[in-house]
Every structure is written in C-alpha cells, then in structure tokens.
Amino acid sequence: MSDPQTAPASPRRTGLRFGLWARGPSRWHVALTVVFLALLSVAPLWVEASGRGYLVTVLTRVVIFGLAAMSLDFVMGYGGMVSLGHATFLGAGAYTAGALTYHSLDGSRLLGIPGTDQALVTWPLATVVGALLGLVIGGLSLRTKGVYFIMATLAFNQMIYFLFNALEIYGGDDGVGLFAARRAIGPIDASDDMVFYYVCFAVLVVFTVILNLVVRAPFGRVVRGCRSNMARMAALGYQTYRYRLAAFALSAAITSLAGAMAVTESQFLSPSFAEWTESGELLIMVIVGGLGSLIGGVIGAGALFLLEELSIDITDNWQFFVGIGLLAIVLGAPRGLTGTLLGGRRSHD
Amino acid sequence: MNLFIEQTLNGLQLGFTLLMVSAGLTLIFGIMNIINLAHGSLFMVGAFVAADVGGRTGNYLLALLAGIAGAAVAGLIVELGLIRRLYHRDHLYQVLATFALVLIANQAVQMIWGLTPRSVSAPAFLDRTVPVLPGLPYPAYRLAITAVGIAVIVFLHLLVERTRVGMWIRAGRTHRELLGAFGVNVRLLYTLVFAVGAGLAGLAGVVAAPFLSVESGIGDHFLILSFVVIVVGGIGSLKGALYGSLMLGLADTWARTYLPDLFGQFVDPSTAATAGASVASASIYLVMVVVLVVKPNGLFGLADE
C-alpha cells in the first residue's frame, strides 16, 4: 500500500513536499504582494507617459491572466492538485460572456434568454458557470490522484475544447468577433483601454485579498493540510474530498471570471481560450512566479507577456525561447521568481 | 450491416494506432514513474521524418524505417539530456519540463521544415482495396495498420512477459532500488525502454500520417487521447493500454457514424447533425467519465500495487 499522496512512500517525494510545497503565506509574501500590486497600479500611467500607450492592453492581459494563474496557484500551491486543465474554465468563462454578448449584438436569444453585453451580468454569470463546471470536472477528476489527476484534467480540457470547436453558431474553430459590443461595467463606460485596465485591476485586487484570506482561514488550513498529509486529515475527521472539491470549484470560478474578462478585453471569442497549451501556459506563469505565493501567478504572467512583447519583434519563434527558458527554470531555479526574490528565507506555514 | 463492419474495422484501426502511442507511454510511466507530455512530439518527429524521407526517395518502407529511427533517436537524446534529471522530481516539474519540450519541438519542426503542411502517401502496394466480405471492399492500408498494431502488442507482450529485459521491466515497476542492487544497469534499462516507447510513437506517427496533414502539433491530440487510454485502462498495464485503445477507437468511430442518425429520430436534421457531431467528439471522454465513476484506478490499473 503506497499511496503517493497520503503516505511518504519514498524519500524522493518527501523532499519536495517539505521543501517547496510546504511554503505558506508569510509576511514576506504579503510585502511582495503589496509592492507588486502598487507597481501594477501605476504601470499604465507610466507606459502612457513614456509614449508607449499600446502597452496598456498588454498590462490588462497581465492582470487578467495573472488572476487566472493566481487561482491555479491556489489549487496547486496550496491544495497540491496539479491541474493541467485550467484553460477549460478560461474557455467556459469566455464562452459564457462571449455568447451573451454575441446574442445581444444580433438580438437573438440564447436558450430563451436575451443576450447582454453588460459585464455586471456576464462576468458574475461566467463565474457561476465556472464554479458549476469546476464541481463536475473536479468531482470526477478528484476521484483519482497524482498523475491520473493531471491526465484527467487535461482530457476534460480537450473535450471542452472540441465542444467549443463544434459550436458553429460562434464561428466553430475560427471564432467570432464581437467588436461592436460595448465594454460596459455597470454605469462605467470602459471602452477606453485605461478605464478598462483599472476595472480589471480592481477585480484582481479584490480576489488577491479574498484568496489570501481564504488560505489563512480554517478552510484554507484544511486544504493545505490535505496537500501535506491527506491520510492524517482524513483520520482527524475531515471530509478531505469535499474540501478539495470546494477549493477546486473556487479556483475554477475565478479562472472562469478571468476568461469572461479576457473576452471582453479582446472582443473576440474563439476556442483558443480553451486550448490545452493555454493550460500549460498558466502552469508556466505559476511556476515562473513561484508556486504557493498567489501573487507569483501575476508576476509570472507579467514575465511571460513581457518576454513575448520583447521578443516578438526579434523572432517569430518566441515560444522556442519560452521553452528553453522554462527548462532553465525547472532545472536551475525551481522556486520561481518569488522564491528567488525572497532568497533562502523559509516562510512560516 | 456492411456499414457497421466497415466502421468497426475503422475503429479497430484507430484503436491500434492509439495503442502504438499509449503502449510506449504506459511502459515508460509504469517503470520510470514519469509523465511525458513530449510523447506526442515524438509522434510528430516520426511523421515529419517520414514525410521528408518519403518525399526525397518515394520509398515508403525507407520512410517508415527513417520515421521510427528518427523518433527513437530523438527519444534517446531527450532521455539522456533531460528526462533522466527528472526521475526524482515531482510530477509537476516533469509536466513543466516536458511541456517546455513540446513548445520547443513544435517550433523546431517549423524552423526545419517550414510552415507548409506536408503529406505522406500510403505505399503503392497497399493503395488498393481488398474484399473483406463479398461485396465489401476495404482499404488494404487500413487493414495493414491493424496488422502492425497486433504485431506491436504481441511483440511487447513477449518482451515484457517472456524475456529477461521484460523481467527487469516488471521488477522495476515495484522494486526499483532492489533491481539496481542485483546488478542490473537500471539507467541503461530506462534509456532502452524510453527509446522503444519513442520508436513506437514514431511508428504511429508514420502510419497515421497518410490520414493527417503533417504539421506542427499533430502529435498533441494523440498524446491527450493516450492519456485518456491510460486513465481508462490503468497506468503501467499493457493489457489496459490494449483494451483502452480499442474501446476508445470503437467508441469514437461508432459515435461519429451513428449518433447524428440516432439524434435525427428525435429532433430536426440540422440540430441532430450539430448535436450528434458534438456528442460524438465527446464520446471517448464520456467513456472516461464512466470509468472514473466506476473504477477510478482504471480497468487494469496497477495503482494498488
């Protein structure tokens, strides 16, 4: 009986669990979080002032995909659930918001409901859809463990991707442009990129606070306990499956919200949101930023988009260099940017 | 009835192609406990090398051998250069490192062979139909793939169950350290198993190439299908890979053939076509859902070793 997640079966697993994975939120993480969010709060003003206003949309994508990566870090870094299928929820959010917007543009109905491009409707609805889908996919995938879980989440990802590809009404695999839609968030007209950035930034700040509170709350402690030693948590009387499922659904909901924000930002709906490589890229963001730090997801998104922006003029093959860089990080600096920034300091779990 | 037989043969052919990819993946996972996302890239390397050599020489058998050899050599390089550093790392880092390989490989084939999709044509001597039943001609090439698939599973079964190397492979699943203590060169064994798995992925890439357009990323879908096979069949089990592959191949082919008609009994034809196609594309994943509910460790899993 050697269950990889419940008992320290072999020395090769314990080393990592007590080293990397055990790092919880410390005051250094809080300080880094505040500093990085402060940087993000002035970054668009700075790029605008320095005459590179086009970078505001890049920053918006950093904030949106950073939110998704942060919620992936929540299940992975704190819950110990390695999901290679979070693009599923990115796509679900994008298709919920995108479909409603599409139907508001041509005045048709979706399952009898009139469409709308009001983000105060589409974003919360996408969040709910993400939570429900997270309950279903998480509920099935969490019946497995370890490497099966990785494969199952990836498989569901591919299934959803093909379903979106089959939706001919939204352009099938080509997708559909929604450029005529408004970017309305309640009474705010966010068609201006700068205004839209600050709306997204506000959402990011809210969920950064929420997730940081959740991982410190009793609920979060149980979830972290399941990562460290599931058998012990079960022996203590916790329903580990339910806690892990709730954490997974919360993460799915936030990722889905990010997907809805992303489609409002790009005003283009296509299955590429749900492509499996997108799941891999979210994983890269988390690892580059630093696993188990929450803000690391946003830092990783920033690093990745910055690299893309810098190299796109030089080479068409920037993914080649992302791959090389990722190999270097995995082999050389497995603690990511956050871990390296915080040096050898051990945080208190 | 003829349609059913034809589609069943198509399903078997898809299943056996899938088996060539997933058998290597499951052997590698079973003995080395490593999750390798780049297995699909080895499929792609096989297809590209075969397209290149086939295009130059026009000789299918030469292309086939070159595709297998190319993938096996690529596998050797990857194992020696990267994978062996990952055996003792967590699955998360194996996923990341091999995903990095996928990104690199997908760009590398574009840098080497350009953006234009290539093609591999079926060999001339198989480019005809044979009557499997009176009045039912069937492409010889598809039958040949099924035959190759059967040969592969028989070869692997004999290798694992009847040879000394196979004994080491079986021992390596459960008693890695002990195997080394008995004087077996475990590193060499790992490299060997990895190269065999890579060669099989390359073989699958070559034989499937005539049905596909050979372009960057063609192996990714087969990689994910192999994961579904492994979730259904159970990790590390050849038997699981065999039954899983055939179940998925048949489920996919039958669903695509019959679901649109079946839906047509209840709703109007255009809705039926769309809904049928969507559900058919999801059919293999629905098989996986059923297995996850009934037997989360897979039908023939070694998880409770």
Interface residues (C-beta under 8 A of the other chain):
Chain A: M1 S2 R12 R13 L16 L20 M76 V82 L84 L140 S141 R143 T144 G146 V147 Y148 I150 M151 A152 L154 A155 F156 Q158 M159 F162 L163 N165 A166 L167 E168 W276 T277 G280 L283 I284 I287 L291 N317 Q319 F320 V322 G323 I324 L326 L327 V330 L331 P334
Chain B: F29 N33 I35 L37 L82 R85 H88 R89 D90 H91 L92 Y93 V95 L96 A97 F99 A100 L101 V102 L103 I104 N106 Q107 A108 Q110 M111 D220 H221 I224 F227 V228 I230 V231 I235 T274 A277 S278 S281 A282 Y285 M288 V289 L292 V293 P296 N297 G298 A303 D304 E305
